[in-house]
Amino acid sequence: MPLNPDVEAYLDLVGAGRSAGNSCVMHEMTPDQARQQFDESSKLMNLDDIQVQRVKDFPISARDGHALPARLYVPQAPSGQAGGALLFFHGGGYVVGSLDSHDGLCRRLAVESGVAVLSVAYRLAPQWRFPTAFEDAQDAWAWLHSHCHELGLDRGRLAVGGDSVGGSLAAALAIDIASRGELGPCLQILLYPVTDASCTRASHDAFARGYLLEKDTLQWFYQLYQRTPQDRLDPRFSPLLATVPSHVAPAWLLLAQYDPLLDEGLALASHLRAANVEVELQVVDGMTHDFMRMEAVVEDVALIQQSLGRRLGEFLSTQAIVG
C-alpha cells in the first residue's frame, strides 16, 4: 500500500524544512538541539483539547534517589472497585522525548480505555547511559506495584507499554519480571518497538532515509546510550535476544509499514510466539514510525488510538482480581 496521503504531506513538509535550512536530521545535531527540535515538532502533532478528569505530575524516586518525572492520567471518578492502569514509557531513542511529547497519546489512551495511565520519564542519554533507562523502568514498575492500593488500582490489572524505545523498555521489563518469577503485567502494548540494536535488517535499508526515522539517527541514538558496543547484545538493550519465559504477558504489537524497525518488530513477534507467548500483531498500512503521535496531522490515527484504548479497557476489565 502507498504512503498514507496525510503522512506523505507531513513528510513533504519535513523535507521542505530541511531543504530550506530550518531543520536537519537529528544525528547532525547535538543531543540538546535534537531534544529542542523534537519538543517543537511534538507540539504540531499533539492535540491540546483531550480532556482528562485528573492529571497529576509528581516525582518517582529511582534506586539512587534521582527523581523521575511522572504524570498520572485518571479519566474518571473512583468507582469503589480497584481498576486497571497502563505504565507507559515514551519513545525517542533514549536521547529525546518527554512527558510532554507524548501527552496527547497518553491522554487519548486514558480517555478511551477508562483506566489510569502512568507516564514515566526515564533518564536520557548521553548524560545517562545503559542500563540507566532500563533500571528507571524497573523502578517505575516497582513504585506503581507498591502504590496500587492508595491509587485505587488492582495489581492484577496492570499493563506496560510504550512506543519505539519505550516499547523496548516495556518488552524488556516484562521479560525481566517474568524471569524473576514475580507478579508482572498482564499485557504488553508495544508500538513499533526497538527490539534488536545489534544488527541491521532489510527494513533498515529499505526505509533508511525519508520516512521520518533515519537509519543513521538510529545508530546515533544507540551510540549515545551504550557504554560499549557490547551493550547492544544485552537483552535489556535488545529484548529480541532475551530468553523468554512462557508465562510472559501477552503482547499487542502495532508496527508501521514504512518503518526501519519493521523487520525487528516482526522478529520479536516470532520470538515471543516461539516461547508460547500470546501475540497479536498488526502492521498498519501506509504509516511510518511514530504514527501514533500524529493525531493532529493524520486523520486515520485518531481511530487507531481510539480502538487501542477501548480494547485496553476491555482487556483489563476481564483480568482476575489480585488486589
C-alpha positions in Angstrom: 0.0 0.0 0.0 1.3 3.5 -0.8 2.1 6.0 2.0 -1.0 7.4 3.7 -1.7 10.8 2.0 -1.6 12.7 5.3 1.7 11.1 6.2 3.1 11.9 2.8 2.1 15.5 3.2 3.7 15.7 6.6 7.0 14.1 5.2 7.0 16.6 2.4 6.7 19.4 5.0 9.6 18.0 7.0 11.7 17.7 3.8 10.9 21.2 2.8 12.0 22.5 6.2 15.3 20.7 5.9 15.9 21.9 2.3 15.2 25.5 3.5 17.7 25.1 6.3 15.1 25.4 9.0 15.8 22.0 10.5 18.1 19.0 10.0 18.2 15.3 10.8 18.8 14.5 14.4 22.2 12.8 14.0 23.6 16.1 12.7 22.7 17.9 15.9 23.8 17.9 19.5 21.5 16.0 21.9 20.3 19.3 23.3 19.4 20.6 19.9 17.7 17.3 19.0 15.6 17.5 22.2 14.5 21.0 21.4 13.6 20.2 17.8 11.7 17.0 18.9 9.7 19.0 21.5 8.8 21.7 19.0 7.7 19.2 16.4 5.6 17.4 19.0 3.5 20.5 19.5 2.4 20.2 15.9 1.4 16.6 16.3 -0.3 16.6 19.7 -3.9 17.7 20.1 -4.4 20.0 23.1 -8.2 19.6 23.6 -8.3 16.0 25.0 -9.8 16.5 28.5 -9.0 14.1 31.3 -10.7 14.3 34.6 -7.5 14.5 36.6 -3.8 14.9 35.6 -1.2 15.0 38.2 2.6 15.5 37.9 4.9 14.2 40.6 8.3 12.6 41.1 9.1 8.9 41.5 12.3 8.1 43.3 14.8 5.8 41.5 17.0 3.4 43.3 19.8 6.1 43.5 17.4 8.7 44.8 17.1 10.5 41.5 13.6 12.0 40.9 11.9 10.6 37.8 9.2 12.9 36.4 5.9 11.1 36.2 2.4 12.0 35.1 -0.8 10.2 36.1 -3.9 10.5 33.9 -7.1 9.5 35.7 -10.0 9.5 33.3 -12.9 9.0 35.6 -14.0 9.3 39.2 -13.3 6.4 41.6 -15.9 3.6 41.3 -15.2 1.9 44.6 -13.7 -1.0 42.7 -9.9 -1.3 42.1 -9.3 -0.6 38.4 -6.5 -1.1 35.9 -3.6 1.0 34.7 -1.1 1.3 31.9 2.5 2.1 32.8 3.8 4.0 29.7 7.3 4.8 28.5 7.8 7.3 25.8 10.0 6.9 22.7 12.9 9.0 21.5 15.9 6.8 21.1 16.9 7.1 24.7 18.0 10.6 23.8 14.9 12.7 23.2 11.3 12.7 24.3 9.5 13.6 27.5 6.2 13.5 29.3 5.0 16.5 27.2 6.0 14.9 23.8 3.6 12.0 24.4 1.0 13.8 26.4 -1.6 13.7 23.7 -1.2 9.9 23.2 -1.4 9.2 26.9 -4.5 11.4 27.3 -6.2 9.6 24.4 -5.4 6.1 25.8 -6.7 7.1 29.2 -9.9 8.6 28.0 -10.7 5.8 25.5 -9.8 2.9 27.9 -11.3 4.4 31.0 -8.2 3.3 33.0 -5.4 5.2 34.5 -2.2 5.9 32.5 1.1 6.5 34.4 3.7 8.0 32.1 7.2 8.0 33.5 10.2 9.9 32.0 13.3 7.7 32.4 16.7 9.4 32.3 18.2 10.3 28.9 21.5 9.7 27.1 24.3 10.6 26.8 24.1 12.1 30.3 22.8 8.8 31.5 23.9 5.6 29.7 22.9 2.0 29.6 21.4 0.4 31.7 20.0 3.5 33.4 16.8 3.8 31.3 16.0 0.1 31.9 16.7 0.4 35.7 14.4 3.5 35.8 11.7 1.4 34.1 12.2 -1.2 36.8 11.9 1.4 39.5 8.8 2.9 37.9 7.1 -0.6 37.8 8.1 -1.2 41.5 6.7 2.1 42.5 3.4 1.5 40.7 3.1 -2.0 42.0 3.6 -0.9 45.6 1.3 2.1 45.4 -1.7 0.3 43.8 -3.8 0.4 47.0 -3.6 4.1 47.5 -4.2 4.8 43.8 -7.3 2.5 43.8 -5.6 0.1 41.4 -5.6 -3.7 41.1 -2.1 -5.3 40.9 -3.6 -7.9 38.6 -4.8 -5.3 36.1 -1.6 -3.5 35.2 -0.3 -3.3 31.7 3.1 -1.9 30.4 3.6 -0.3 27.1 5.4 2.3 25.1 6.5 3.4 21.6 9.9 2.9 19.9 12.5 2.6 22.7 9.7 3.0 25.2 8.3 -0.3 23.7 11.7 -1.8 24.0 11.8 -0.9 27.7 8.3 -2.3 28.2 9.2 -5.6 26.5 12.5 -6.0 28.4 10.7 -5.2 31.6 8.0 -7.8 31.1 10.6 -10.4 30.3 12.7 -9.5 33.3 9.8 -9.6 35.8 8.7 -13.0 34.5 12.2 -14.3 34.6 12.4 -13.5 38.3 9.1 -15.2 39.0 7.3 -12.1 40.2 3.8 -10.9 39.6 4.1 -8.9 36.4 2.0 -7.0 33.9 -1.0 -8.8 32.4 -0.4 -7.2 29.0 2.3 -5.5 26.9 1.4 -2.8 24.4 4.4 -2.4 22.0 4.2 0.3 19.4 6.8 -0.1 16.7 9.4 -1.1 19.3 13.2 -1.2 19.1 13.9 -4.9 19.7 17.5 -5.6 18.4 20.2 -2.9 18.3 22.9 -5.5 17.5 22.4 -5.8 13.7 21.0 -4.3 10.5 17.9 -5.8 8.8 16.4 -5.3 5.4 13.8 -2.7 6.6 16.6 -0.5 8.0 18.0 -0.2 4.5 14.6 0.0 2.7 13.5 2.9 4.8 16.9 4.4 5.7 16.0 7.9 4.7 12.9 10.0 4.0 10.5 8.1 6.3 10.9 10.3 9.4 13.1 7.9 11.4 16.6 7.8 9.7 18.8 4.7 9.8 21.8 6.9 10.7 19.8 8.5 13.5 19.1 5.1 15.0 22.8 4.4 15.2 23.4 7.8 16.7 20.9 7.1 19.4 22.4 3.7 20.2 26.0 5.1 20.3 24.9 7.8 22.8 23.1 5.3 25.0 25.7 2.5 25.0 28.8 2.4 27.2 30.5 0.0 24.7 29.2 -1.8 21.6 28.8 -5.0 23.7 25.9 -3.4 25.5 23.7 -3.8 22.4 23.9 -7.6 22.9 22.3 -7.3 26.4 18.6 -8.3 26.4 17.9 -5.2 28.4 19.0 -3.2 25.4 17.8 -5.7 22.7 14.9 -7.7 24.1 14.8 -9.9 20.9 18.0 -11.5 22.3 16.4 -12.5 25.6 15.4 -16.0 26.7 11.6 -15.6 27.0 9.7 -17.5 29.8 6.4 -18.9 28.6 4.5 -17.0 31.2 5.4 -13.6 29.9 2.3 -11.4 29.5 0.5 -11.4 26.1 1.8 -8.8 23.7 0.0 -6.5 21.3 2.4 -5.2 18.6 1.5 -2.4 16.3 4.1 -1.9 13.6 4.3 0.6 10.7 4.7 -0.5 7.0 7.3 2.2 6.2 9.5 1.9 9.3 13.1 0.9 9.6 12.1 -1.0 12.7 9.5 -3.2 10.9 11.6 -6.3 10.5 12.8 -6.4 14.1 9.2 -5.9 15.2 8.2 -8.9 13.1 11.1 -10.9 14.5 10.0 -10.1 18.1 6.5 -11.4 17.3 8.0 -14.7 16.1 10.4 -14.9 19.0 7.6 -14.5 21.6 5.4 -16.9 19.8 8.2 -19.5 19.8 8.1 -19.2 23.6 4.4 -19.8 23.6 3.6 -16.2 24.4 0.3 -14.9 23.0 0.9 -12.2 20.4 -1.4 -10.1 18.5 0.4 -8.4 15.6 -0.8 -5.6 13.3 1.2 -3.9 10.6 -0.5 -0.7 9.9 -0.5 0.1 6.2 0.7 3.4 4.8 2.3 4.5 8.1 5.8 5.5 9.2 7.5 5.2 12.5 5.9 7.4 15.3 2.5 7.5 13.6 0.6 7.0 16.9 1.6 10.6 17.9 0.3 12.1 14.6 -3.3 12.5 15.5 -3.3 16.2 14.7 -1.9 15.7 11.2 -3.0 12.3 10.1 -6.8 11.7 10.2 -6.7 7.9 10.4 -4.6 7.9 13.6 -7.5 9.0 15.9 -9.4 5.9 15.0 -6.4 3.7 15.7 -5.8 5.4 19.1 -9.5 5.0 20.0 -9.6 1.4 19.0 -6.4 0.6 21.0 -7.7 2.5 24.1 -11.1 0.8 24.1 -9.6 -2.7 23.7 -7.2 -2.0 26.5 -10.0 -1.1 28.8 -12.0 -4.1 27.8 -9.0 -6.4 28.3 -8.1 -5.1 31.8 -11.7 -5.4 32.9 -11.6 -9.1 32.3 -8.5 -9.9 34.3 -8.6 -11.7 37.6 -8.6 -9.5 40.7 -5.4 -9.7 42.7 -5.9 -6.6 45.0 
